[in-house]
Amino acid sequence: MRFRLTIFLLVANLALFFSIWFLSRERLAEETVRSTVPFTMLEIDGKTLDKPRILKLEGSKWRIVSPIDWPANLFAVNRIGSQLEFLDKETSFSLDEVSKYGHSLADYGLDDPVYTFKYGNGEVMYTLKIGKGLPVGDRRYMLDESNDRIIIVDQEFVDSLVVDMERLRNQNVFDIPRFEVTAFSVRLPVEGQGAGKANFRRIGLVRDGGKWKFETPIVADADPYKVDEFLNKICQINAQSFTADGSAVSGFDISSLPATITLQGTNRRQVLMLGNKTKDGDQIYAKLEDNPTIFTLDASAFKDIGEIQTALREKSFFKFDANQTVGLDISKDGKSVKLRKLKSGVWDVIGANGSETLTANADLAVVNDLIAKLEKVRSLQFVNDAPGDDLSQYGLGANSKALDITVTLANQSQKTLSIGDPYKYENVTLMYARADGEGAVYGIPRELSETVSTDFLHYRSRILEILPEKAVITSLKIKDEKSGKELFAISAENGNFSVPLSKLGEREAAAALAMMEYCKRFIVGEFTPQGFNPEGVEIGGAREPWSIGMEVSVELPGGGTAAAGETRQWMFTKRLGGTLQYGGAKKSDAVFTLAQPMIDSLFELTQEKSAPEELGKKTEPVPPDAQ
C-alpha cells in the first residue's frame, strides 16, 4: 500500500513538472519570437490623446512622425524599451483563467481601454491595452494581445509608457552638437526702399583652426568669446510650443522672405527659418528646412540678430605684444617724439628743440600707461570696411593732421595706429582710427588721443636727480637769495641727525627729514620748456626771480674706504599759490614746478618765525579805574 502511494506521488510530480515545463517553454518561445522582432516603431493611442503618437527609428535616431514631425527624446524612448524588456516578468494570468472563473474583460476595465500601445517593426506589431485603475491602490491591468494574458503592473509602469509629449520630444531645435559646428551663417532679408524680394544680407563665419573668421560680407576676425556665446545659445534653444497656424500667419507663405540661421557640422547641415512674431510679440514662429512642422521660439533670443555682423566681430583691431615693445614713435601735425627701450630696461625719450636733439630718461609710468592704453584699443563702431583712397572725411590719410603712433617690436616689426577727427556716435564722442594705413575705418574712444602727446617734456622722467643708494647727506642749508640770510640749517653730528632734529619742533623736524628724503630722490611736478637762468623763471612774459637757495652736502662712497664729498644746489621762487612754486637746477639746466609735498615742507622750513612788528610792541595795561 505504501509502495503504491509512493508510485502515485512520483507520477503526479512528474506530471506537474511536465506541465510547468511545457507552459514555461511555450512562454519562453513567445518571448524568443518577440525578442527577435526589431523594435523600430512605437504607436501610442488613447482616449485623452487628440492624435496617435507614432515614433519610428530612422537610421540610428528615433523620430516622432505624428502628431508632429520632430526628433524624439532618446532617453524617453530607451526607457520605454527597457520597460518592455521586463514586461514578461510582471505578474500575469491568461484569458483562459479569466473565463474559467466566470470573469470578463469588463471586470478588469479592459473592455474599453484607456490607452493602446503598439510596438514592433511595422509589419509585426505587439499590442498592449491599458485599462482603468483598480478601486484600491495604484495597480493597473494591462492586456497583452500577443499571448492573451492580463498583466498586473504599477501605475508608474503605465506612466513610463504613456509619456507626456513634452518629455517624448527632443527639447533642442538643432541636433548638431555645439563642438561639431565648423561654420554657421545668418541670412537676413534686406528691408527698405528699393529692396527687392530676392535681396538678402548674408553673414557667414567659419572656424579656421582654433579661430573664428568672417568670410562674408567681409573678411575679418571674429571675437571668439562672442561667437561661443552666440553658438551656445543657438545650439541649446528649445521649441516653446507647436502650432497649427497657417503659413500666412506664421510668415512662411510662398511670398515671404524668412530670416535663416544655418549650422554646418561634420558632413551635415541644419537650417532654422524664422517667421513672424506671435500677436503678443513674446514668441516668434519658426521651422526647420524640409520639415513642415511649425513651432514657436522665445523672441528675445533673436532681438539682436540684425546686429550680428558687429556683435560677433573682433573689436581689437590693433594687436601687438606689449612685452616685446621696444620703441614708440609719435607724430602729429609736424611734431614728433620717440621713445626707445634700452637693454637695461630703462626708456629714453628723444625729441627736438629747434635743430637740437634732446634726450632724457623717460618716465616709466607714463610709457607703461601709454602701452597699456594702446593694447586696450577697441572699436566701438565699425565705420567703413572699404573706405577707398579718400580718407579726408575721417581726418586720416597722407595730407591729414592725424595722430600716428608706431609700435616697434623686438623683431623690428612695426604696427601703426592712426587717429583722425572726432565725431558723434550715440551721444558719445569717438575718434576715427585706422591700423597700418589700410583696411577698415573704426570708431574708438577719445581717451587715447587725449593721453598721447608729442611734447618731449610729457615723457621726461620726473626724477630730476637721484643719489646713489649708499650716499649720505651730512648737511642741509636753506637761505634767502636776496638778503643772503640763512633761513634753515642742520648738520649731522658724527653722521647722525638725531640730536639736531631733537632740538627742533615736531613739525619742523618732520619737514627737515622729508626734505632730505626729497634731495635723495628729487621728483619734480612738471618740467617747463625753458632752460635754467640765474635771474629766475619766465612766467607770462615777466621774470620771477629766485627767492630761495638750497644746498645739501653729500658723502659719496668711493673706492676702498675713502668717501668723496659733493655739494648739490637748487633754486626756488617764492610760493606763488597754495599749489604752485617753481624750481631750477643749474647742473641739469632744468626749470620745473615742485611737487606738492615738497612745497609744503619747504614752506615749513622757510616761513617767517618771528612775530609781526605790531604784535612785538608791548604796552602797559590800563587800570580799570583809569579808563
C-alpha positions in Angstrom: 0.0 0.0 0.0 2.8 2.4 1.0 4.6 1.4 -2.2 1.6 2.2 -4.4 1.2 5.6 -2.7 4.9 6.4 -3.5 4.5 5.5 -7.1 1.4 7.7 -7.4 3.1 10.7 -5.9 6.0 10.2 -8.2 3.8 10.1 -11.2 1.9 13.2 -10.0 5.1 15.1 -9.5 6.3 14.2 -13.0 3.0 15.3 -14.5 3.2 18.6 -12.6 6.8 19.1 -13.6 6.0 18.4 -17.2 3.1 20.8 -17.2 5.2 23.6 -15.7 8.0 22.8 -18.2 5.6 22.8 -21.1 4.0 26.1 -20.1 7.4 27.7 -19.5 8.7 26.5 -22.8 5.6 27.9 -24.5 6.1 31.3 -22.8 9.8 31.3 -23.5 9.2 30.5 -27.1 6.8 33.5 -27.3 9.4 35.7 -25.6 12.0 34.5 -28.0 9.9 35.3 -31.0 9.1 38.7 -29.6 12.7 39.5 -28.8 13.8 38.6 -32.4 11.4 41.2 -33.9 13.3 44.6 -34.3 12.0 47.4 -32.1 11.7 50.2 -34.7 8.2 51.6 -34.3 6.0 52.8 -31.4 2.4 53.8 -31.5 0.5 55.3 -28.5 -3.2 56.0 -28.8 -5.8 56.7 -26.1 -9.0 58.5 -25.1 -7.1 61.5 -23.8 -4.9 62.0 -26.9 -6.1 64.0 -29.9 -4.0 62.1 -32.3 -1.9 58.9 -32.0 1.7 59.4 -31.1 3.8 57.5 -33.6 7.6 57.1 -33.4 9.9 55.5 -35.9 13.5 54.6 -35.8 15.3 56.3 -38.7 18.8 55.1 -39.1 20.2 55.4 -35.5 17.7 58.1 -34.3 14.2 57.9 -33.2 11.7 60.4 -34.6 8.2 61.5 -33.9 6.1 61.3 -37.1 2.7 62.0 -35.5 1.1 64.3 -34.4 4.3 66.4 -35.3 7.4 65.7 -37.3 10.2 66.1 -34.7 13.2 64.3 -33.3 12.3 62.1 -30.3 13.9 62.2 -26.9 16.3 59.3 -27.0 16.3 58.9 -23.2 12.5 58.7 -23.1 12.3 56.1 -25.9 15.1 54.0 -24.4 13.2 54.0 -21.1 10.1 52.7 -22.8 12.2 50.0 -24.5 13.8 48.9 -21.1 10.3 48.7 -19.6 9.1 46.4 -22.4 12.1 44.1 -21.7 10.8 43.5 -18.2 7.1 43.2 -19.3 7.1 39.3 -19.1 8.5 39.4 -15.6 5.3 41.1 -14.2 2.5 39.2 -12.5 0.1 37.8 -15.1 -2.6 35.3 -15.9 -4.2 34.0 -19.1 -7.6 34.9 -20.6 -8.5 31.2 -20.2 -8.2 31.6 -16.4 -10.5 34.6 -16.6 -13.2 32.7 -18.4 -12.7 29.7 -16.1 -13.6 31.7 -13.1 -16.5 33.4 -14.8 -14.9 36.8 -15.3 -14.8 39.1 -18.4 -12.5 41.9 -19.7 -15.0 44.4 -18.3 -14.2 43.3 -14.8 -10.6 44.5 -15.4 -11.5 47.7 -17.2 -10.2 46.3 -20.5 -13.4 46.2 -22.5 -12.9 49.9 -23.2 -9.1 50.5 -22.7 -7.8 53.9 -21.8 -4.6 53.5 -23.9 -3.5 51.3 -26.6 0.2 50.7 -27.0 1.7 49.1 -30.1 5.4 48.2 -30.7 7.4 46.2 -33.2 8.9 46.7 -36.7 5.8 47.9 -38.5 5.0 44.6 -40.1 4.9 42.6 -36.8 3.4 44.7 -34.1 2.5 43.7 -30.5 -0.4 45.4 -28.8 -0.9 46.3 -25.1 -4.2 47.6 -23.9 -4.2 49.5 -20.7 -7.4 49.5 -18.6 -8.7 51.7 -15.8 -7.1 51.6 -12.4 -8.3 49.2 -9.7 -10.6 50.6 -7.0 -7.8 50.1 -4.4 -4.2 51.0 -4.8 -2.2 52.2 -7.8 -2.2 48.9 -9.7 -3.4 48.7 -13.4 -4.5 45.8 -15.6 -2.8 45.5 -19.0 -3.9 43.1 -21.8 -1.1 41.7 -23.8 -2.9 40.6 -27.0 0.1 38.8 -28.4 -0.3 36.0 -25.9 -3.8 36.6 -24.5 -2.6 37.4 -21.0 -3.6 40.0 -18.5 -0.6 41.6 -16.7 -0.8 43.5 -13.4 1.6 46.4 -13.3 2.2 49.5 -11.2 0.9 52.9 -12.3 4.5 54.0 -12.6 4.9 51.4 -15.3 2.0 52.8 -17.3 3.3 56.4 -16.8 6.6 55.3 -18.3 4.9 54.0 -21.4 2.4 56.8 -21.9 5.0 59.7 -21.7 3.9 63.3 -22.0 4.6 64.8 -25.4 6.9 67.4 -23.8 9.1 64.7 -22.4 8.8 62.4 -25.5 10.2 65.0 -27.9 13.8 66.3 -28.1 13.9 69.7 -26.5 16.6 71.2 -28.7 15.8 72.6 -32.1 19.2 71.7 -33.5 20.6 68.3 -33.1 24.2 69.2 -34.3 26.3 69.2 -31.1 28.0 72.5 -30.3 31.5 71.1 -30.6 30.7 69.8 -34.1 29.8 73.2 -35.6 32.5 74.2 -38.0 30.7 77.1 -39.8 27.4 79.0 -39.5 25.6 81.8 -41.3 22.7 84.1 -40.8 20.6 85.3 -43.7 18.6 88.4 -43.2 16.1 89.9 -45.7 17.0 93.4 -46.9 14.3 95.9 -46.0 13.7 99.4 -47.0 13.2 101.4 -50.2 14.4 99.7 -53.3 14.9 96.3 -51.7 13.7 93.6 -53.9 12.0 90.4 -52.8 15.1 88.4 -53.5 17.5 90.6 -51.7 19.3 89.1 -48.7 22.2 90.0 -46.5 24.2 87.0 -45.5 26.7 87.0 -42.7 28.9 83.8 -42.7 31.6 82.6 -40.3 33.9 79.7 -40.5 36.2 78.1 -38.0 39.8 78.3 -39.2 42.0 76.2 -37.0 41.2 77.4 -33.5 39.9 80.8 -34.6 36.6 82.1 -36.0 36.6 84.4 -39.0 34.1 86.2 -41.1 34.0 85.0 -44.7 31.1 87.2 -45.8 30.2 90.0 -46.3 33.7 90.9 -45.3 36.9 89.0 -44.4 37.6 89.8 -40.8 38.4 88.2 -37.4 35.6 87.3 -35.1 35.5 87.6 -31.3 35.9 84.0 -30.1 34.1 84.7 -26.8 31.1 86.4 -28.6 30.9 83.5 -31.1 30.9 80.9 -28.3 28.2 82.8 -26.5 26.1 83.0 -29.7 26.5 79.3 -30.6 25.9 78.1 -27.0 22.6 80.0 -27.1 21.6 78.8 -30.5 22.5 75.2 -30.1 20.5 75.0 -26.8 17.4 76.8 -28.0 14.2 75.0 -27.3 10.9 74.9 -29.1 8.3 76.6 -26.8 5.1 75.2 -28.5 3.9 73.7 -31.7 1.2 75.4 -33.7 -1.3 74.6 -36.4 -1.4 78.3 -37.6 -1.2 78.6 -41.4 1.8 79.6 -43.3 0.5 83.1 -43.9 0.1 83.8 -40.2 3.4 82.3 -39.3 5.3 84.1 -42.1 6.1 81.0 -44.2 3.9 81.5 -47.2 5.3 81.3 -50.7 5.9 85.1 -50.9 7.6 85.5 -47.6 11.3 86.1 -47.0 12.2 84.5 -43.7 15.4 85.0 -41.9 17.5 81.8 -41.6 20.2 80.5 -39.3 22.3 77.7 -40.8 24.7 75.5 -38.8 27.3 73.4 -40.6 28.5 70.2 -38.8 30.5 67.2 -39.9 29.0 66.2 -43.3 25.6 67.7 -42.4 23.8 71.0 -42.0 20.6 72.3 -40.5 18.7 75.4 -41.4 16.3 77.2 -39.0 13.8 79.5 -40.6 12.4 82.5 -38.6 9.0 83.8 -39.5 6.6 86.4 -37.9 6.2 87.2 -34.2 3.2 86.0 -32.4 0.4 88.5 -31.5 1.9 89.3 -28.1 5.4 89.7 -29.5 6.9 87.3 -26.9 7.5 84.4 -29.4 8.5 84.0 -33.0 7.3 81.4 -35.4 10.0 79.0 -36.8 10.5 75.8 -38.6 13.4 73.7 -39.9 14.1 73.4 -43.6 12.5 70.4 -45.2 10.2 69.9 -42.1 6.7 71.3 -42.3 6.2 71.4 -38.5 5.8 75.0 -37.3 6.8 75.8 -33.8 7.5 78.9 -31.7 10.7 80.2 -30.0 11.4 82.8 -27.4 11.6 86.0 -29.5 14.1 87.7 -27.1 16.8 85.2 -28.2 16.7 86.9 -31.7 16.2 90.5 -30.8 19.8 91.4 -31.8 20.1 89.1 -34.8 20.2 92.1 -37.2 23.4 93.4 -35.4 25.2 90.1 -35.6 27.8 91.3 -38.0 29.1 93.9 -35.5 28.2 91.9 -32.3 30.4 88.9 -33.3 33.2 90.9 -34.9 36.6 91.1 -33.1 36.8 94.7 -31.8 40.5 94.5 -31.0 42.0 95.6 -34.4 45.4 96.9 -33.2 47.1 93.8 -31.7 50.7 93.6 -30.6 52.8 92.0 -27.8 53.2 94.6 -25.1 56.1 92.7 -23.6 58.0 92.8 -26.9 57.6 96.5 -27.4 61.0 98.3 -27.7 60.0 101.6 -29.4 57.2 104.1 -29.8 57.2 106.8 -32.5 54.5 109.5 -32.0 53.8 112.3 -34.5 51.1 114.8 -35.2 50.9 118.0 -37.3 54.7 118.1 -37.9 55.7 117.5 -34.3 57.2 114.2 -33.2 58.8 112.4 -30.3 60.4 109.0 -29.9 60.6 106.5 -27.0 63.2 103.8 -27.0 63.8 101.0 -24.6 67.4 100.3 -23.6 68.9 96.9 -22.9 68.9 97.8 -19.2 65.1 98.1 -19.4 65.2 101.9 -19.0 63.3 104.0 -21.5 64.7 107.1 -23.2 62.7 109.9 -24.7 64.1 111.6 -27.8 62.8 114.9 -29.0 63.9 118.1 -30.7 64.3 121.8 -29.7 64.7 123.5 -33.0 67.7 121.9 -34.6 68.9 120.5 -31.3 68.1 116.9 -30.4 67.1 116.3 -26.8 67.5 113.0 -25.0 66.5 112.2 -21.4 65.3 109.4 -19.2 61.6 108.7 -19.8 59.0 108.4 -17.1 58.4 104.7 -16.9 54.9 105.1 -15.5 53.9 107.3 -18.4 55.4 104.9 -21.0 53.7 101.9 -19.5 50.4 103.7 -19.3 50.6 104.6 -23.0 51.5 101.0 -23.9 48.6 99.7 -21.8 46.2 102.1 -23.5 47.4 101.1 -26.9 47.0 97.4 -26.0 43.4 98.1 -25.0 42.3 99.9 -28.1 38.9 98.6 -29.1 36.4 99.5 -31.8 33.1 100.9 -30.6 31.9 101.3 -34.2 32.9 99.7 -37.5 32.6 102.9 -39.6 33.6 101.7 -43.1 35.1 98.4 -44.1 36.1 99.6 -47.6 36.8 103.4 -47.3 38.8 103.7 -50.5 41.6 106.1 -51.0 39.8 109.3 -50.0 40.1 109.4 -46.2 39.8 113.2 -45.8 36.3 112.9 -44.4 37.8 111.0 -41.5 40.8 113.2 -40.9 43.1 110.3 -42.0 45.5 109.9 -44.9 48.8 111.3 -46.1 47.9 115.0 -46.1 45.9 115.0 -42.8 46.9 116.1 -39.3 46.3 112.6 -37.9 48.0 111.4 -34.8 50.2 108.5 -35.8 51.6 106.0 -33.2 54.1 103.4 -34.5 54.9 100.5 -32.2 58.3 98.8 -32.8 58.7 95.2 -31.5 61.9 93.3 -30.6 62.0 91.6 -34.0 61.9 95.1 -35.6 58.4 94.6 -37.0 56.1 97.7 -36.7 52.5 98.4 -36.4 51.0 101.9 -36.8 47.7 103.3 -35.4 46.4 106.5 -37.0 43.8 108.6 -35.2 41.8 111.2 -37.1 38.9 113.6 -36.4 36.4 113.3 -33.6 32.7 112.6 -34.4 29.4 111.9 -32.5 28.1 108.4 -32.2 25.1 107.7 -30.0 25.7 110.8 -28.0 29.3 109.9 -27.4 32.4 111.5 -29.0 34.5 108.9 -30.8 37.7 109.3 -32.9 38.1 107.8 -36.4 41.0 105.4 -36.4 42.8 103.0 -38.8 45.6 100.4 -38.4 48.7 100.1 -40.6 47.4 102.5 -43.2 45.0 100.0 -44.8 41.7 98.2 -44.3 38.7 99.5 -42.4 38.0 102.7 -40.5 36.9 102.3 -36.9 35.5 104.4 -34.2 37.4 104.4 -30.9 37.1 106.2 -27.6 38.9 109.6 -27.4 40.8 108.7 -24.2 43.9 107.6 -26.1 44.1 110.7 -28.2 43.8 112.9 -25.1 46.5 111.0 -23.3 49.1 110.9 -26.1 51.4 113.9 -26.6 54.2 114.9 -28.9 55.7 117.0 -26.2 59.2 115.9 -25.1 58.6 117.0 -21.5 55.4 115.0 -21.2 57.5 111.8 -21.3 60.6 113.0 -19.5 61.2 111.3 -16.1 60.0 113.4 -13.1 63.1 112.2 -11.3 65.5 115.2 -11.6 68.3 113.7 -9.6 68.8 110.6 -7.6 71.7 109.9 -5.1 73.5 106.5 -5.0 72.0 104.1 -2.5 74.9 104.4 -0.1 75.3 108.2 -0.4 74.9 110.0 3.0 73.6 113.6 3.4 75.7 115.4 6.0 74.1 118.8 6.0 71.1 120.8 4.7 71.1 124.6 4.3 68.4 127.0 3.0 69.0 130.7 2.6 67.2 133.8 1.3 68.8 134.7 -2.0 68.0 138.4 -1.8 69.4 139.1 1.7 71.8 136.1 2.0 70.1 135.3 5.4 70.2 131.7 6.4 66.6 130.5 6.8 67.3 127.0 8.0 70.4 124.8 8.6 71.1 121.4 10.1 74.2 119.3 10.1 74.8 115.8 11.2 76.8 115.1 14.4 79.1 112.1 13.9 77.0 111.2 10.8 73.7 111.3 12.8 70.9 113.8 12.7 69.1 112.5 15.8 70.4 115.2 18.2 70.0 118.2 15.9 66.5 117.1 15.0 65.5 116.6 18.7 66.1 120.4 19.2 63.5 121.3 16.6 59.8 121.5 16.9 57.8 118.5 15.8 56.5 119.9 12.5 59.9 121.5 11.7 61.8 118.2 12.4 59.3 116.3 10.2 59.7 118.8 7.4 63.6 118.6 7.6 63.5 114.8 7.4 61.1 114.9 4.4 63.3 117.5 2.6 66.4 115.4 3.0 64.5 112.4 1.6 63.4 114.6 -1.4 67.1 115.5 -2.0 68.0 111.8 -2.2 65.3 111.3 -4.9 64.3 114.7 -6.3 61.0 114.3 -8.1 59.5 117.4 -9.8 55.9 118.2 -10.6 56.4 119.1 -14.3 59.2 120.4 -16.4 59.0 123.6 -18.3 60.4 124.1 -21.8 62.9 126.8 -20.7 66.4 126.2 -19.6 68.0 127.4 -16.3 68.6 131.1 -15.9 70.3 132.6 -12.9 67.9 135.5 -12.9 64.8 133.4 -12.4 62.0 131.8 -14.3 59.9 133.4 -17.1 56.2 133.4 -16.4 53.7 135.1 -18.7 56.4 137.4 -20.2 57.7 138.5 -16.8 60.6 137.0 -14.9 60.1 135.7 -11.4 63.4 135.9 -9.5 64.8 133.0 -7.4 64.0 133.8 -3.8 65.3 130.7 -2.0 68.5 128.7 -2.4 69.1 125.2 -1.0 72.1 123.0 -0.9 73.0 119.7 0.6 76.4 118.3 1.4 76.8 114.6 0.4 79.4 111.9 1.1 79.6 109.6 -1.9 81.3 106.2 -1.3 84.4 105.9 -3.4 86.9 103.1 -3.9 88.3 101.4 -0.8 87.2 103.1 2.4 87.5 106.7 1.3 84.4 108.8 0.7 84.2 111.8 -1.7 82.3 114.9 -0.8 79.9 116.8 -3.0 77.5 119.7 -2.8 74.2 119.8 -4.7 72.3 123.0 -5.2 68.8 124.1 -6.3 67.0 127.4 -6.6 63.3 128.2 -5.8 60.9 131.1 -6.4 58.7 132.2 -3.7 55.4 130.3 -3.2 53.1 131.6 -5.9 50.0 129.9 -4.6 48.9 127.0 -2.5 50.0 124.5 -5.2 52.5 126.4 -7.3 56.2 127.0 -6.8 59.0 126.9 -9.4 62.4 125.5 -9.0 65.6 125.3 -11.1 68.8 123.3 -11.3 71.9 124.8 -13.0 73.6 121.3 -13.2 70.6 119.8 -15.1 69.8 123.0 -17.0 66.2 122.5 -16.0 63.2 124.6 -14.7 60.3 122.8 -13.2 57.4 123.0 -10.8 57.7 121.4 -7.3 55.6 118.5 -6.2 53.1 119.4 -3.5 54.8 117.6 -0.6 58.0 119.5 -1.3 56.2 122.8 -1.5 54.7 122.1 2.0 58.0 121.0 3.5 59.9 124.0 2.1 57.3 126.4 3.4 57.5 124.9 6.9 61.3 125.5 6.9 61.3 129.0 5.4 58.3 130.7 6.8 58.8 133.8 9.0 59.0 132.6 12.6 59.3 135.9 14.4 56.1 137.7 15.5 55.0 140.6 13.3 56.2 144.0 14.4 52.8 145.2 15.5 52.5 142.2 17.9 56.0 142.7 19.1 55.3 146.2 20.6 54.3 145.9 24.3 52.1 148.5 26.1 51.3 148.8 29.7 47.8 147.7 30.7 45.5 150.5 31.7 43.8 150.1 35.2 40.0 149.8 35.0 39.6 152.9 37.2 41.7 155.0 34.8 39.5 154.2 31.8 
